[in-house]
Amino acid sequence: MSVGAMTGMIAIDPKKGDRANLHRPLMTFIMGAFPEQQEEMSLGVDDVSKMREKILAVEKSEKGAEQLLRYYLQMSAMDCKLPINENQIHVTFTWYDSFYKDSVFSGKRGSAANSLYERSCVLFNYAAVSSQIAASQNLDTDDGLKIAAKYFQVASGAFAQLRDKLVPTMQKVPTPDLSPEVLASLTTLMQAQAQECIYIKAVADKMKEKVTCRLAGSAADFYGDAYKAMSNVNLKGTNWDKWTAICLAKQNYMSGLSEYYQSLNAKASKAIGEELARLTEAHKLLGDAVKQSAGSFECKDILSKVDRAQAAAKKDNEFIYHERVPNISDLPAVGRAPVAKPTPVATELEGWSDVFNKLVPLNVQQAATMYASRKDHLIHLEITKLREATNQLNNAMNQMNLPAAIEDLGGKEIPVSLIEKSGDVRTKGGLMSLRQSFDELPQLLQRNEEIITETLKELNAEEASDKHLRGTFGAKWNRTKSEDLTKSFKDQGDKYQSILTNARNADKIVREKFETNIRAIDILSKDESTLIDSIPVGGAQSLSGQGQKAVASLKSFMDQIKLLKGERDALEQKFKAGGDTEEIIEKFSQLNTESNLFNDEGLSTEHLEKTYGPQQAAVVDSVRQQDELIAKITCANDEFVQSKTGATSDPRSEMMSELAQGYDAFIELMSNLAEGTKFYNNLTKILTTYQSNVNDFILARNTEKEDLMKSLQGSLANKAPPTRPDPPQFHQQAAQSSAAAAPPAAAAPSSPVYSTPAPRPTPGYQPSYSMPYGMPAYSGYYTYPQPAEYGNYPPTAPNPPGQHPPGQYPPGQHPPGQYPPGQHPPGHNTRP
């Protein structure tokens, strides 16, 4: 932060930020959410990474401000498509406080794993750089005033948007410079400085005093508001208090100017009393400004000008006008003209476009997903209605042994319909194909269960590690709790486990149906001769005329059943075709762009009714036709049974009914097993993506954990060691008495080269010679009575090869038996 020379204009320094790896987390998310656009989006990710590198070392110029705005717009645009947060795309952004970087609180920083914090810091820097541009302008030039006024208003608008829209949505404010109180102060301060520039421009353009007094008055109001706001902020160790004083000085300065120009209006109106009152007030206010500014901006010249005008007016009034000078409080307040206003942050920039414009916004994606879920539910219900109706129809036909009964009037030949069904079973793989599909299902189920079990195990381990470290470090472990972040992942895992449980139960039901019909399916899977041998022979039957008519009716009804089933197959395929995904996404995107209220549910309902309403009506009509047809078939079959004469074969009819039921079960089982296999394979893809997202989350959390542990360990390592306790009093007395009795110590040698090693201090022995390297003399141990064995200290060992030969010693050392002053031969008692 800085103050413009002689102008008092305050500029804010940008925040410093650390590098962050955007590429890998973004690409991992894109691979999972938009796999078909992976290569194309890779270029966009590279562009965003380059943008961030540039804004970390941004210039304090218009080009730098444009780079910051470009990156801010890009991060805002991609927020709805590539959500950077602790649960989805985990990137930790670290920024340092703008105010405390040069103080004793150096290193004050904030970190958060969400794009909201990143955008807030970038927008703060955009405002800060804008204030730097404005404060650096030459206010003596027309262009300089225009640019300064423009960028101060831009800065005010950016700070206002931070205060009103971004910071309120944060869970916590990481650094003081982003607190609402600070942002409110900066918003008003920038607006005040912009208003002052507009006032200076009006004076330079020689506008009328009626205008300039109002402009100056509004500037004084803005500075007054800034002063009040800044006074409520506590930022010790920064320039904040100095700037608060400047705002107070500017408030008085601009108020004095407002009164001065209003006095000129009074002079023009020959209101000498009012002129004198306003000049007196201007003198007082400007005098206060001179004292409060402490030389931060020039205001003495205008004070001298006011003094001269006041002296002249006073003289004229005393000698000519003799008007009463009113109190300033009795005069009407000077009008206001608040021209400066915060400039809203731009939402578009020339030459900029969203590099991810081809990606679908997440709210549109979610709406499309909800639509697909509702559509799938609708389709499932309608297909279930069709299949249940068909099963009901098949059961009714099997109970009446139709159409086999009307094809087996001779009692010996196999009905054509049964031969066709057997051929269809063999074509589809028969019993062997069913067994193979049943064997595959448990493997697919087990693979999905292993994925979800391992994933939840990893989540639990990460949460346990976080709890342990939180218990170890306490309040210093200030990152978001893992249990808060893993909840959504665990909820997803529980949902997938519930799905697998339901699937396992469904598999069991299908298996039971297979076991019930396995004999009939096995017979139908064999060749025609085996099929013939499996069916008991019956006797010939004769029909009356009424019975023959019933047979003809039943055959006609059988043809209608085939037609009805064909229509249902076509209707089911039409339901499954879907094909409206792109259409509904386009409609959701249009709604998202055109409407502030994104009512996706209403649009989904309307589109479903339009697309599937006719097909739902067809299902209802098909079920109605079936009910009518079964009623007619039942009547015709009763006539057929009553008209039959001759031998009847219950075992034969029962076998053919069992085979017909087995065929229906085979067709249904084949469909169920195909759907089950497809379901498990699709679920595997979903679970693999889920596992990948969890692994990315855990990797990011582990990286964050390591960084935080390094930071905490570093702070502990840099912590000052505890103060050494004072020694006991008897230690100090003993040391003093020893020092008083000892002879003066010899001066320390200038160099420790080849010095004889000092004896190791032990209780009862206290060296009194000077320490090498200029260290203070040793005097710390209390001297006890010396043991007898210490009486003869061993002589000095000879020097090793490469050092001085015996008898030759470097300066400051002596041959054996000769000791410098203050040292003594072995056995000499130093006690007093």
N, C-alpha and C positions, 0 to 999 in steps of 0.2 A: 504494500500500500504506500502511496506517496501523495504529496501535496504539491500542486503546481507552483512554480516560482512566482511570487508577487501576485498571484491570482487567488490563492487559497482553495483551488479546485482539488478535490480529493479523488484519487483513483485507487481501485482495488486490485491487488495482485492476484493472478490466477492461482488455483490450487495445483499442486504437483501430484502426479499420479504414477503408479507402478505399471509395468507391462503386464499384460494378461493374454493368455493363449485362447483365442476365440475359435481358431480353425477346427481343432479336433472335436470339441463339444458340439459345435454347430453342425459339422458334417455327420457326426454320429446320430444326431437327432434327425437330420434330413434323410439319412439312409433308412431310418425306421419309419418316418412319417411320409416322406416323398421319395421312395426308392427310384421311381421312374424319372425323376428330375435331378438325380444326384450329380451327374457330370455337369449339367448346365448351372446348377446352383453353386458348384465348387468355385467358379469364377467370381460369383457374388460374395462368397465368404472371403476370398482373397482381397477383394476390394474393400470390404468392411475392416479387415485386419490392417490394411494399409492406411485407411482413414484414421484409425485409432493411433497408429504409430505417429502420424503427422500431428495430431492434436496434443500429444504428450510433450512435444517440443514446439508449441505453436508460437508464431510471431505475434508481437503486440502491434498489429497493423490491421488494416481492413481485410487483407488477404487472410490473416489468421482468424479474424472474426468469421469470415465466410467458411473457412474450413471447420470451425467449431459448429456453426449452424448446420452445415452439410451433414456432419456426423450425427448431430442431435436429431435432425429430421430422419436420417436413415435408421437410427436406433428406435425412434418413435414408430416409424412405418413398419419395421419388422417385429415389433413387440407383439402384435396380434397374430403373427405367423410363426415366429421362432421365439417362444417364451423363455427368456433367460431368468431362471429362478432356482431355488434350492431343490425343487422336485423334478424339474424337467431338463433344461439345459443349464448345467451347473458351471458357472464361471464366477470366480471371486474377483471383484474389482476393489482396488485399494487406492485411496486418495488421501492426501495430507491437508490439514487445516490451513487455510489461506493466511490467517492472522498470526499463528503461533510459530511459524517456521524459523523466525529469527530471534526467538526468545528462549528463556530457560526451559520452556516446554517443548523444545525442538523434538520433532518426530511424532507429534500428536497426529494420529491417523485414524481413519475409519475404513472398515472393510465390510462388504456385503455381497452376497451372491444373487443379485437381481439387477435387471436392467433399469429399474426405477432409480436406484442409487447412482448408477452410471450416468443416466440422462440428467439427473439433478446436478451432479458435479460438472458435467459438460456445459449445462445451461448456466451454472454459476460462472464458469470460466468465460463463456460467451459474454455475459454481463460485465465481468471484470475486464476483459480485453476491450470491450466497448467503452468502458470508463477510462481506460488507459489512452485509447485513441482520442477521446474527447478532451482529456486533461492535457494532452501533449500539443494541442492546437495553439496557434498564435492568435490570441483574442484581439489583437490590434488590426486584424484583417477581416474583410467581409466573409471570405470563404472559411477562414478559421472559425468564426463565430457560428456559421451555418453548420459546419461539420460537428463542432462541439455540442451544439444544441441537439442535433440529430442523434448523436451516439449516447449522450446522457439520457435521452428519452428511451432509446433502445435498451440501455442498461436498466433503467427503471422498470420497463416492461418485462424484461427477463427476470429480474428479482421478484417482481410481483407475481409472475406465473409460478415461480418456484414456491413462493409463500402460499399461494392460493390453491394450486392444483397438484403439485408434486409432493412437497414435504408432508402435507396432511395425510397422505396415503401411506407414508412410511410407518413401520412398526416402532422404530426408534430412530433418533437423529444421531448419526455416527460422530459428527464433529460439530463444534460450536458455531462455525460459520454458516451452517445450514439450519440453525434454530429459527423458528418463526419470528422471534423478537429481533434477531440480527437482520433477517431478510426484510422485515417491515421497515427497520431503520434505513437500510440501504436503498430501498425503493423510494422513500421520501427524500432522502439525501440527493439521489441522482435527479429526481424531479426538481428539487430546489435549484441545483446547479444548472439544469437546463433552462429553468425560468430566468436565472441570473444572466445566462448567455443571451437570451431573447431580450432582456432589458438592455444589456450592453449594446446589442445590435440596434435597438430603437434609438438609443442616445446617439450612436454613431451615425444613424440615418437622419438625425435632427428632427425626430418626431415631436409632436406637441407635448407640452408638459402634462396635459390632461391624460395622455397615454402612458408616459414614462412613470408618473407617480403611481399609477395603478399597477403597472408591471412590477415596479420595485416593491410595492406593498404585498403583492402575491408571493414574490420571492421571499420576503420576510416571513410570511405565514408558513411557507414550506420549510424554511430553515427552522422556524419555531417548532413545527411538528417533528422534524428530524431530531432536534435537540431533546425534546421530551422522550422520543422513542429510544434514542441512544443513551439517555441517562438511566434507563431501566435495564441496560445490558451490562453485565459484569465480565469484561475480558481483560483481566489483569495481565500485565507483562506485554501489552501490545500498545499501539498508537491510538487505541479507541478513545481513551480519555482526552488525548490531545485534540482529536477530531471533534469530540463533543464540545470542547471549548471553542473550536473554530466555528461550529454551527451556531453557538450562542453569539459569538462575535458577528457572524454574518447576519444573524437575525437583527441585531441592533444596527448593523451597517446598512442593510437594505431598508429597515424602518426609517432610519435617519434620512436616507436618500428620498424615500417616499414623502416624508414631511418637507424636505427641502424643495422638491419639485411642486408640491402643493402650495408652498409659500410663494412660488413664482406665479402660480395661478391667482393667488390672493392679491399679489402685487399688481397683476394686470387688471384686476377688478377694483383697484384702489382701496382694498380692505387691509389697511396698514396694520391694524391691531391683530388681525388673524395672521398676517405675514410674520409679525414679530413673535407671536406665540408659537407658530410652527418652526420658525428658525431657532427659537430657544430650545424647543423639543429636539430638533435635529442636532443641535450642538451637543445636547446631553447624550443622545443615543450614539452619535459618532464618537464622542469622547470615550464612552464605555467600550465601543468597538475597538478603538485604538489600544486600550489597555488589555482587552481580552484577546486580541489577535496575536499579540506577542510577535509582531513583525511577520506573520504568516502571509499577509496580503497588504497591499498599499491602501491606506485609508486616511492618511494625514493630509494629503492635498485637498481632498474634498472638505475636510474639517476646516482647513484654513479658508477655503472659499466660503463656507457657511459663516465663519466668524466675520469675514469682511462684509458679507451681505447683511448680517445681523447688526453690525456697527453702523452701516449706512442707513438701514431702516430705522434704527433707534434714533439716530441723529435727525432724520427727516421727521419722525413723529414728535420729537421734543421741540423742534423749531417750527414745524409747519402744521402737522395734522392734529396733534394732541389727542389721538384716539386712545381709548382704554384698551389695554392688552388683556384679552380673556384668558381664562385657564384652558389648557389644551383639552381637558376632559369635557369642557362645555362645547367644543367645536365638533362638527360632524366628522365621522371617521372617513379616512381617504378611501375611495373606491378601489375595487380589486379587478384584476384581469388575469386570471390563471390560464395562461396560454399553454404552458408545458404540460404534457400528459404522457403517461407511460405508453410506449409503443408496443402493441401486442406482438408476440414472437411470430415471425413469419412461418407459414405452413408450406410455402413453396419457395423454390430458389431457382433462378435461371440456370439451366444446364444440369440440374439435378433431377434424377428419377430414382425410384426405389429399385435397387438391384434385385430384389426378390418379388417384383411385381407379378410374376407368374404363379407365385404360390398363393394358395387359397387361405384367407384369414382363418384363424382358429375358431372364431365364433361361427363363421360360415361352415367350417368343417364340422364343428360340434352339432350345428343345426342339421347338416346333411347326415351326420351319424344318427341323430335322434330320428330324423325322417326315415332313414334306412331301417332302424329298429322298429319303428311303428309299421312301416311297410312290410317287413318280414313277419311281424306278428299278425298283421292282417292276412298275409298270404298263407301263413301257417294255419290260421283258423279256417280259412276257406278251403284249403286243400284237405285239411282234416275232416271237414264236413263232407267233402266229396268221397274221401276214402272210407269213412264210416258208413256213408250211404251205400257204397259199393259192397262193403263187407256184409251189410244188412241184406242187400240184394242176393249176394252169393249164398249166405246162410239159408235164406228162404228157398233158393233154387236147390240147394243140397238137401234140405229137409223133404222136398218134393221129388228128389232124384231127377231133376231136370237139368239138361235136356236128355240125359241118358235113358230115362224111362220111355220116352216116345221113340227112341232110336233102337230099343231092345225088345221089340214086340215078339221076336222069334225066340228069344231066350238063349241063343247060342252065339250069335255074332257080337263082336265088340263094337259099341257105339262109336261112330266116326268122331264125335266131339272128344271122346276119351283118348282116342288114338292121336288126335291133333294136340291134345294137352300133353301127352307123354312125349311126343316129338318136340314140343316147345321146351319141355324140361331138359331133355337131352341136349338140345341146341345151346341152352344157357349154361351147360356144365353139370347139371344134375346135382346129386348129393355131394360129390367130391368138391365141387365149386363152393358149396355152402360150408362144408367143413373147413376148407382152406381159409375162407373169409372169417369164420369164427375163430380160427387159430391166430389170425393176425390182430384181431381186436384187442386182446389182453396186452400184447406187446406195445401197441400204440397207446393204450391207456397207461401202461407202466412208464413209458417214456415221458409222457406229460406229467405224471405224478412226480417223477424224479426231478424234472425241471422246477416245478413249483416248490417242492420240498427243499431243494438246494438253495433256491433263491430266498425263501423265507428264513432259512438258516443263516445266510449271509447278512440279512437285515437284522436279525436278532443279535448276531455277533457284533455288528457295528454299533447297535444301540447299547449293548453291554459295555463295550469299550468306552463309549462316550460317558456313560454313567460312572464308570470307574475313574476316568480322568476328571470328571466334574467333582467327584468326591475328594480327589487328591488335591486339585488346585483351588477348589472352592469358587468364590466369586470371580477370580481371575480367568476362569474358563468361561469366557463370555460369548461363546458362539451359540447359535440356536440349538436347542435340545434335539437330539436325534429322534426321540419319541414323537416330537411334533412333526418332524419332516418325514418320518417313515410311516406315519399313519395312513396316508393315501396309498402307499405301496402295499402295506399290509392289508388294507381294505380290498385292494385289487386281488391280492393273493387269496384272501378268504373267499372272494367271489369266484375265482377260478377253481378253488377247491370244492366249493358248492356245486359248480357246474360239473366237475368230474364225478362227484358223488351221485348226482342225478343221472349222469351218463352210465355209471356203473350199474345203477338200478334198472335203467332201460335195457342195458345189455342182458341183464338177468332175465327180464321178461321175454326178450326175443329168444334167448336160449331155451326157455321153458316151452315156448311155442314150437321151436324146432324139435325138441324131444317128443312133444305130443304127436307130431305129424311125420316123424322120421321114417316109419314103416311105409306110409303111402308115398312119400317122396322117393324112397329107395326103389319101390316098384315102378313108379313112373320114369325113373332114370334108366331103366333097363330096356332091352329091345322089345319089339312087338310080340314076339313069340312068348317071351317070359311074362309079358303083361297079360296075354290071353290065358296062360296057364294059371295065373294068380287069381282069376275071376271064376267063381263057381258057375257051372252050367245050369240054366233054368229051363222051364217048360215053355212051349209056345202059348201065346195068348191071342184070343179072338175079341174083336170089338164090335159093338152094335153100331148102328148108323149114327146115333147120338155121340158115341165114343169117337168115331172117326172125325166127326165135326170138331170135337174137343181137341183131338190131336192136331188137326189143321190149324185151329186157333192157337194152340200152344206153340207150334212151329213158327207162326207169325210173330207171336210174342217174343220167342227166342231171338228172332232177327231184330226186333226192336231193342232188346237188351244189348245185343252187340253194337247197335248203332248208338245207344245211350252211353255205353262204356267208351266208345270211340270219341264221342263228343267230350266226355269227361277227361280223357287223356289229353285231348287238344286244349281243353280249358286249363288243365293243370300246367301244361307246358307254357301256356300264355301267361299264367301267373308267375311262373319261375323265370320267364324271360326278362322281366324288369325293364332295363334299358333306359330309365328316365333319370339316371344319376347326374349326367352332365346338365340336363335340363333343369333339375331342381337346384343344383349348385349355382347355375347362372341366375336363377330367380332369387336365391338367397343373397348372392353377391349384389344384385341390383337393389334389393331391399336394404341391405347393409349400407349401401352408398347413399341412397335417396332418403332414408328415414332415420330419424334419431332414435325412434322406438323400434327395436328389432323384434317384431312379433313373428318369430319363426313358426310357432305352434299353429297360429291361424293360417299361415301360408301352407304348412304341411297338411292340415286337415282339408283345405280347399283342393290341393293338388291330388291327394289320395282319393277324394270323392270323384274328382274329374277323371282320373286315370283308371281306377279299379271299381268304380260304381257299377258300370255295365257288366263287368265280370261277376261281381257279387250277386247281381240280379240273375245272371245265368245260373249260378249255383243254386239259388232258391228255386228257380224254375226246373232245374234238373232233378232236385229232390222231390218236387211236386209230381213230376212225370213218373218218377219211380214209384211213389206211393200209389198212384192210379194204376200203374202197370202191374204191381204186385197184387192189387185187389182183383184185377181181371184174370191174372194167371192163376190165382187161388181158386176162383170160381171154375175156370176151365179145367184145372187139374182135378177138382172134385168130381166133375162130370166124367173125366177120363177114368178115374179110379173106379167109380161106380159102374161104368159100362164094361169094365174088363171082365172076361170069363175065362176059365181054364186055370191051368197051374200057375202059381206064383212062386217066386223064389226069394224069400227074405234074405238069405245070406248073399245072394248075387246083388240084390239092390243095396244092401248095406255096404258091400265092398265097393261098388261103383260110387256110392255117396261118399265113402271114405276117401277114394281116389280123387274125386272132384274137390273135396275139402282140402286134400293134400296139395293139389295143384294151386288152389287159391293161396294156401299158406306159403308155398314155394315162391310164388310171385311176390307176395308181401315181404317175405324174408329177404329175398334178393334186393328189393328196394331198400329195406331197413339197413342191411349190411353195407350197401353202397353209400347210403347217407351217413352211416356211422363212421366208415373209413374216411370219407371226405371231411366229416366233422372233426375227427381226431387230427388229421393232417393240417387242417386250417387252424385248429387250436394250438398245434405245435408251433406254427409260425407266430401266432399272437404271443404265446408264452416265451418264445425265444426273444422277441422284441422286448417283452416285459423284463426278462432276465438281463438283456443288454442294457436297458435303461437303469435297472437297479445297480448293475456293475459300474456303469458310468457314475451314478450317484455316489456309490461307495468309494470309487477311486477319487472323485473330487473331495469327498469328506475326509479321506485319508490324507490327501495333499494339504487340505486346510488344517487338519489336525497336526501334521508335521510342522507346518509353518507356525502355528500358534505355539506349539511346544518349544520350537527354536526361539521364538520371541520371548516366552516366559523364562526359559533357561538362560537366555542372554541377559534379561533384566536381573535375574538372580545373580549371574556372574558379575555384573557391573555394580551390584549393590555394595556400598561401602562396608568394610569389615567392622565388627563391633569394637567399641572403644576399649582399650586395655584397662583393666581395673587398677586403681591405685594400690601400690604395695603397702603392706602393713607398716605401722609406725616404727616397730622395732627394726625392720629391714632398713628403713631410711636412716635411723640413728646409727646403726652399725656401719652403714656405708659412709656416713659423714665422719665418724671417728676414725675409720680406716684411711680415708682421704686426708685427714688432718695429720695423721702420723706418718704417712708415706712421704719420702723425699720428692722434690719436683720431678715430674716426668720429663724425659728427654724429648726433644722435638722429633716429630715423625719424619722419617726419611722421605725425600722427594720422589723416590721410585722404589717399588717393592721387589726389584730384580734380585734374584738369588737370596732373598731374605730367609733366615732360618725359620722353619715352621714354629708357630707359637704353641706352647703347651696347652692341652685341652683343660679348661677351667673345671675344677672339681671341688666339692666341699672340703674346706680345710686348706685349699691352695688358691691364692688370689694373685694373678699376674698384675704387675704394676708398671710394665713398660708401655710405651706408646703403641697404639694399634696401627697396622699398615694401611695404605691408601687413604690416609687422612681421617680414619674412623675415630670416634671418641674413645677415650680410655675406658677400659672395663672396670666397673665398680659395683656389680650387682649382687654378688654372693656374700652371705654372712660367713665370717671366718670362725671356724671351730678349732679347738686344740689340735695341733698337727700330730698324726700318728708317727711312731718311731721309725717305721720303715720308709718314711719320706725323707729321712735325713740325708741320704746320698743320692742325689738326682743323677742319672746316667749321663756321661759326657756326650757331647754332640757327635753324631755319626759323621764319617768322612763324606765329602761330596762325591756324587756319582760321576762316571766318565763324561767328559764334555763340559763339565763345570770347572771352577778354579781348582788347581792342585792344592794339597795341604799347605797351609802357611800363607796362602794368598787369598785375600777376601775383598770383595767389592766395597765401595764406600758405604759406611754406615754399619758394617759388620766387623766382628773382632775375633781374634784367635781364642781357643779355649782358655779359660781362666781369666780373661779380660772382659769386663762387662761395662756397658755404657751407664752413665749416671741414671739412678732410679732402678737398676736391676742388680741382682745379687747372685752370688754363687750358690750351688745346691747346698741345702742344709742351713742357709742363713735364715733366721727367724725374723719375719717382718712385723710381727705383732708388737705393739707398743709395750 
